Each structure stands twice: as structure tokens, then as C-alpha cells.
Amino acid sequence: MQFSSRYIVLFAAAVCGVCSIFVASSAVLLKERQELNKALDVQKKVLGVAGLMDTGERLAREEVQRRYQKHVRPVLVELMTGNAIEGVDPASFDQRTAASDPETSRAAPSNLAKVLRIPNNAVVYQVFDDDQLRSIILPVEGKGLWSTLYGFLALEPDARTIEGITFYEHGETPGLGGEVDNPRWKARWRGRKAFDDDWNAAITVKKGAAGTPKEDPYRVDGLSGATITSRGVSHLLAFWLGDDGFGPYLGRYRSERGI
């Protein structure tokens, strides 16, 4: 059986139309679930870097949300001043979207982390046990070898001592730069110092092995075979702990607490 060219074109157009409707409908119907899963993943990473969720621990959605709501108080802050912003739900704020919009961000000065734009605002996660502050969690990002690394840095209440670090999204080489995911490497950050005695960002990833946190407080073991990724981690931390990142917020925090 032979079909005319007109029939083939119309049939193909009809198939494409039906498929487009199906894909569009699926995207709309699944959008809410995708947003919920995205929020849940952020909550898991915050709990993990705060030590409120063990590596590899599998929790039901309800338990993740219970722990998060019990211990974590997100705060939206203005990066240039360090002031908290009232009247805006931090859960509704998307930092990546804000950074990509010229109306809600500014061009970053030249920096080794290769951050191109800085959002006007960012979310800081304060973690409590009852009413006692136990850590401050800062979102960080910057270029590695192949990708942008997105993660969280947790500081103890002294705003200097590192409680933990995690990277939740990157495209670094598995077994090399991808070792930023290795729990053994992440465990080596605990107890290191993010700032020196003059409150200059000082933490770096060195080439080779570092000493203990007491002996070598400002350096962490490098990732074997991943020099550029290691440098990228050093650069992104220097950026976000500095004046163009969370420096003003941390300065205000220290001033309010007499640190």
C-alpha cells in the first residue's frame, strides 16, 4: 500500500502533536513532585553536613522533614550587607535562578573560583539543638576541572571551626576529582579552621597529605591525581568566605556575639 506525500506529512504532524501534548502534560503534572524531591534532597544534604544524618542512612521522607524542621532554621540574607531579609520564605528562594537573573544578581569580580555572577541574596542554614546553635551552613560553588561543584560548608558556632563539607552536584572524574564525594576525605575536614586569627579565609586543599587538624589547621589532604579539582575547592571556599560571599554575614554574626 502506498501513501501520498500529503498523508505522510499529516500523519507525522499528528503523531508529533500527540507526543508534544503528552510530554507537556507530563512535565506539568510532575513539576510539583520534582520540586518536592529537589527540596527533599537539599534537606538531606543539610542534615548530612550538619551531622544529623549518617552517610548512607536511608530515611523516609517524613523522617527527613521531621529532623529538618526540628533542627534547621533557614535564613535569607543580603550578601552585600549580611543582613537577614524578613518577610520572604527561604524555602521559596532558588539561589541558582537568582544568580542567573541580572535583576537579582551582580557580575562577580575576577576570581579564581570562576564564579560569574553573585546573587543579591542567599540562604544560610542555622542548625539548632533545642535553642542552642550548633552550626552554620553556607552554600558554596565554583569550578573544578570539568564542572561547577555545588556544595555546603558547615561551621561551628565560633564561625571559624569547620564541622563538615559536602558536594551534592558536580561532573568531576570518578575516582579522581569525584573523590570529593568520598566520606573518608570529607571526614578530614572536621576540626580544621576556615579563618586565621585575623579572620582572613585560610582553609586550602594542599598537594599531598596534611597534618592533623591541631598540627595543620588550615590545610586538608589533596585529592590524588586531581590537582585542578583540589585547587577548585580551595578557590571556591576562599571566594564564598570572602567579602563577595558570606564575609559580611559572618562579620555581622561575630559582631553580634562578641567573637
N, C-alpha and C positions, 0 to 999 in steps of 0.2 A: 504494500500500500504506500503510495506516495502522497506527501502533504505539500501544499503550496507554501511558498516563502511567507506569505501573509499569515497563514495558520501557525507556522513555526514561531514567527515573531510574537504573535498574540499569545500563544501558549507559554512561551518563555517569559513574557511580561507578566502573565497571570501567576505563574509559579513564583517569580521574583516578588510580586506584590504580596502573595500569601506568606512567603517566608519573611518578608520585611515586617509584616503585621505581627507574626509570631515572635520574632526576635524583639521587636519594640515592646510588645506586651510582656514578654518575659523579663525584660530589663526593668520595666515599671513595677511589675509585681514583686521582683526580687530585690529591688532597691532598698526597701526598708530592712530586709533581712541582712543584706550586705552591710548596711550602716551599723546594724546591731552587732554583727560579727567583728567589724572593724573596731568598734568601741570596746568590745569584749577583749580583743587582742591587746589593745593599749592597756586595759586594766590588768591583764595578766603580766605584761612586761613591767608595769609599775610595781606590782606586788612582788615580782621576782627580784628586781634590782633592790627593792627595799627589804628583802629577806623575809617576806611574808608568804612566799610560795616557793617550795623547793624545786630545784632543777629536775625536770621530768615528772613532776607531780601532776596528776590528771585530776582536775576538779570540774564538777558540774557547773554550768553557767550560774546557777543560783548561789553556789558557794563562792565563786569568783566575785560576784556582785556583792555578796554579804560582806566579805573581807574588805573589799574596796570601799564600800560605803561606811564601814565601821572605822577604818584607819586612814583613809586618804581624803584630803581636802584640796581639790584643785583651785588654784588662784590665777586669774588672768591679770598679767602685769604689763605695763607700758615699758618697753625695753629702754628707751632713752632716759627715763626718769627713775625707773624702778618702782613706781607707784602701782598699787593694786587698783584695778578697774572695777568699780561697783556696778551692779545692775545688769551684768552680762553673764549668762550661764557659760562657764568654761567648757562644759561638755558639748556646746554647740559650736565651738571655735575650732576651725581647721587651720593649723599653722602653715601647712604647705600651700593651701589655697590663698591664704593671706600674703604669703611671701611672693607668690606669682602675680599678684594684682598690684599694679603701680599705685592704686589709690589707697592700699592698705600696707604698703611696704616702701622701702627706700633702697637705692643702689648701695651695695656694700663697698667700702673702700678696698683697694687691692689687698688681698690676704692669701696666705699660704694654704688655707683650708679650701680655697676656691669657692667660697660662698658668694653668690652673685647678688642676691637681694636679701634684705633683712626685714622680717615682718615688724610692723609697728608694735604689735603685741605678741605675747607668748604665754603659754600655760606653765606654771610652776606647780609641782605636786608636793604638798606638805603632808608628811606621814606622822600619825599620832598613835600612841598607846594611851588610851583614855584621853586625857587632856595634855599629855606630855609629848612635846615634839620629839620625834626620834630621827627624822631625816628630811632632807630637802632634795627633790628630784628635778633635774633640769633636762629638757630635751636638747640633744646636740646632733649636729650633722656636718658632713664635709666629705671631700673627695678622697677616695682611696686610690687604688691602681686602675680599676675598671669601672668603678661605680661610685655613687654617693652612698655613704654609710649613714644610717639613721639610728639613733640610739638614745639611751638615757644614762645620766651620771647621777649617782646618789651621794650626797654629802651628809655627814653627821651634823648635829645641831651647832657645832663650833664653826660651821661653814668652811672648814679647811680640810678636815679628815675625810677621805673617800671611804664610803661604805660599800659601793659596788658600781659596776658599769655593765651595760648590755647593749648589743646592737641587734635590732629587730628586723632590719631590712638592708640588704646590700647585694652586690653581684660580684664579690671578690672570689678569687680562685679557690675552689675546695682544696683543703689540705695545706694551703699556703696562707694567703690573706684571709681566707674563710675561717681560719682558726680564731678570729675574733669571737666566734661562737663557742669556742672550747671552754667548758666550765673550769678546767684547771688554770687556764690563762686568766680568766675573769676573776678567779679567786685570789690571784696575786695582787690585785688592785686594793683589796681591803686593807685599811690602815695606812695607806700612802697619803701624802699631803698634796692637795691641789694647789696651794699657795705657799709662798715662802713667808718669812717673818714680816716682810714689808707689804704683804698682800698682793704680790705680783704672781700671776699664774705661772706655776713652776713645774707641774707634772709633765713628764715626757716618757715616750717609749724608746728605750735605748737599743742599740745593736748589741745583741748578746744577752747575757744574764745579769740581772740587777741583784743587789744585796737584799737583805730583809727590810721590811718597812722601817724598822728602827735604825738600821745602818745606812739605808739608801732611800730616804722617804720620798724623794721627788722623781724616782725613775722606776719603770716597770720593764720586765723582760721583753725583748723584741720578739717578733714572730719569725721563726726560722724560715728563710727563703722568701720573706715578704717585706723587704725593706721599705718599699714605697707605701704599702698599706700601713706599716708601723708609723712611718712619718706622717701619714694622713691622720691617724688617730691623735698624734701629738699636736698637729696643726689645728684640728677641729676643736680640741679641748682648749687650746690657747685662745682661739677665737671666741668661743662661747663663754669662757670665764673672764674675758676681757671687757673693755669699755663698750665695744659694739655689740656685745651679747648680754650676759646676765651680770656683768660687773656692777652697773648701777643698782640693780635689785639686791645683790649680795652686800654692797656697801651700805645700803639703807637698812638691810636686815641686821648687819653688825652694829650699826649706829644705834638702832632701837634697843638692842640687847646689851650694849656696852661692851662689845667684844673688841 
